[in-house]
Each structure stands twice: as C-alpha cells, then as structure tokens.
Amino acid sequence: MRYVSTRGQAPVLGFEDTMLTGLARDGGLYVPETVPVLQAGEIAALAGLPYEEVAHRIMWPFVSEAFAEDDFAAMIARAYAGFGHAARAPLVQIGPGHHLLELFHGPTLAFKDFAMQLIGQMFEHVLTRRGDRVTIVGATSGDTGSAAIEAFRGLDAVDVFILYPHGRVSEVQRRQMTTPSEANVHALALAGHFDDCQARVKDMFNDFPFRDRVGLAGVNSINFARVLAQVVYYFTSAVSLGAPHRPVSFTVPTGNFGDVFAGHIAKRMGLPIEKLVVATNQNDILHRCLTTGEYRPGEVTPSISPSMDIQVSSNFERALHLAYDGDGAAVAQLLEELKSGGFTVSQGALQALREVYVSGRASEEETSETIRETLGTTGETLCPHSAVGVRVARDHLGATPMVTLATAHPAKFPDAVEAATGRRPGLPPRMADLFDREERTTRVENDLAAVEAVIEERRAA
Ligand SMILES: *Cc1c(COP(=O)(O)O)cnc(C)c1O
C-alpha cells in the first residue's frame, strides 16, 4: 500500500514512513492511494470474532508491507490487553433503533486509546528494528495527550511532548498527562487555545532543520495510523447489528474529524453505512461548512465538551481530498485560502461530501438536557461529547439502526455531568488513586521558539 499527500507534492511513502512522519512535507496529510474493498462474505465472516481478530483482518491490507503478520498480531494483542472490557468496544441500546458504542474502556477512558495504544506498539517495533529514536510532539484538547502519554510512557526509543491549552482541559485529563513519572514523557501547558497548540505543532513540523535535528514524529489525528485503528470499531459494531445484510448509520461527536473520517474509510472498504452524521457542539464550523460550503473559522467558544472545541479541523482535509477526487493542487489551493480567512468548497465537491456526511449541532443546554434525559430513560450516564452525538442522532433515527459513538467516560468530565444530573460520576476502580498522584508540568508561552527550546533541552540526547 502506498500513501500520498492530500496536497500532492510530498514523496509517496509506505506505511512505516507514513506513520513515523505524521504530517507530509508539503503541509498535507497522508492518505492511502487506494482503499481495499472487502467482499460481503468477508464482512459477514467478521461476526462474532474477538475485537483483536477483526482489527487484524481490517488493518492488514494497509500495513502488510511494514510488518510480519505474527508480529502485527502480537502488537494488536498488547495494545488492547489493558482495556477494561472483554468486548473492547461494547454496544449498548439506548432507545428504539439507537445504540451507543462505548469507546471508553481503554486506559485513559476515551476512544483515542484505541489508536494510541496500537501506535505505541507499532512505533516501538519499528524504531527498535531501525535502531532509531524519535521525539513525538502532539497538541491536545485533553484526550489525545493523555492517550499518547499513556501509550508511550517508559518506551526507550521515544520522547513525548504534549502541548495542552493551559486551564482549558478537565482536571482528570490534566492529571492523566501530568502524573506519569517516566522521564520520557513531558506535559507542556501552553498559554493559549487548542488551536494555538495545534498551530505550534504544525509550525514545528514545517521548521525542517528542527524537525530533522530532534527526529520529530507526530501522533496527532493527522497520523494516518490513528485513523486506520479507528476504522475497526465501525466494522465490529455494524456487523453485530446485521451488516453487511443490513445497512447501519453512525453519529460521531466530531472535532478534528479523525474519528468520523475513519467511518468514511470503512464505507469505502465496503461496509454498508447509510448515514455518517457529523455532530458538533456550538463550535460548529463543520456543520456550517457541510450546510453552506463555506469554511470560515471564527473564535473558539469554550464548551462543556472541550475535546470538540476547535475551529480548524485538520482531518477534514482528507475528506476534501476525496471530494475533489484526489486533486492535490485543488486541496492545496483551499488550504492556502484558509490562511487569509477561509474558503468555499466547489459545488461538485460539496455534493460529494453530502453523499457521505450529514451534520447537526447541539447547544450547551441541549447537551446537558440530553445527559439528564438519557440517565432518566436508560440509566446510562453520558459524557458531554457523547451527549452531543446522542442529541444530534435523534434527528436521524429510523428503520436503519443508528450507532452513536460514546467517545469518553463520564468521569473524565465530572463537572458537566454533575451540573446536568446532580450526580458526580466516579472513576473506575482501576483509576481511583488519580487524584492522589503527584503532578509534573511545564508552562510555555504561545511562541514557536520558546516551545522548541524546551523540547531541545528536555529530550534525552
Ligand atoms: C478527540 C475527541 C473527540 C473528537 O474526535 P475527532 O477525531 O477529533 O473528531 C470527541 N470526543 C472526545 C471525548 C474526544 O476525546
């Protein structure tokens, strides 16, 4: 499998280099040159298999040139061994034709563990084989950072630096990043928003001398390996609801568009997905863009679902690349226009996007109300992100089963849940001592040189 940049000007790479590189050198994102299509019989044969076995079958065509098959199976086994649920991604029904896909049974209680735990295993394998060492830098609105630190803590070949917006992540998220004591993991509290963190990471990747000096690697959702790992649970859940014989729809609480784009890949692989519903909070640039074709970032308004508080959604570029039929020059042009305020998607591309995606938004009040109502009608406690999804999904229920992705455990966002329900959700027992552990963090200015200086100083020589 070969991987090309969405902007068409970077070298074509295999899986291993795509994973290690993260952002392409032309500023674009790597995507597979072609997507393998599974036959209906192959999809039907996934029914009842362990999550790990489905993961192996779905991902193998994308990675087969990088790994021996036994090694890959062992990486998958290790990646999901630390999950707190035997099904890994269990489905729970919350209403007629409406199901919740619980993606929060990993070590940091959010769906990002699915990809990050596997990426940790794949990086370790590849770097050990190469006798190499890298510096992983990532931006987080809360969940990516803790998932990355959890996945890489204590590994020999990697230093990890995570930029998070100071004062804008929940206490549980912050503690998950600041309490691991391993010397190779570093939480950096940046004076700014998540978009600032993300912009500084992009700047570092575009500073080629720095990038080469420290061996920069990225594990943000721009890394295609992450998207790939997230394709798997679309298959496990759809198959348990009757796919490929019965189509299934999904609603995905969306920020950086990585999770929902994984659904798009699943659809291209042959999974019969009827609707892919993009659910946003009040930071609704994606909903507005899919409605009007105008992509114009405004100010971020902090919400009770902070992991979706974004105005620049990196992975949307991958959907644009498909909508523009792989025309890298057209995508590069749009992203150039974004620098001066925004862009308008062409009629043809907008139509292509709408063939795959529909969208909706939930206000803060609707989100709280949904947490309260769902607890009352089902006994399930939703995190605010999942509640955005459940709310938006209601407008799309029908004969086709709807799966809403529950992206985090409610205990990661206890204040919002308590405000909605009057009850404070508790951490699972395996994490109960989180508030007693010692924290370690470094404050940094929202300035490229300052961030780079900290990284050069702290990374192991
Ligand atoms: C990251 C995250 C999201 C958004 O996912 P994207 O892939 O960025 O769209 C939604 N909910 C939670 C809890 C998250 O951590």
The ligand as a Gaussian input file, in Angstrom:
#p B3LYP/6-31G(d) Opt

LIG

0 1
 C      -10.980000      13.733000      20.418000
 C      -12.365000      13.636000      20.910000
 C      -13.456000      13.912000      20.093000
 C      -13.294000      14.384000      18.665000
 O      -12.718000      13.412000      17.844000
 P      -12.081000      13.816000      16.446000
 O      -11.482000      12.588000      15.902000
 O      -11.081000      14.891000      16.722000
 O      -13.212000      14.344000      15.613000
 C      -14.721000      13.714000      20.607000
 N      -14.902000      13.313000      21.890000
 C      -13.883000      13.050000      22.704000
 C      -14.155000      12.618000      24.096000
 C      -12.576000      13.192000      22.255000
 O      -11.550000      12.930000      23.076000

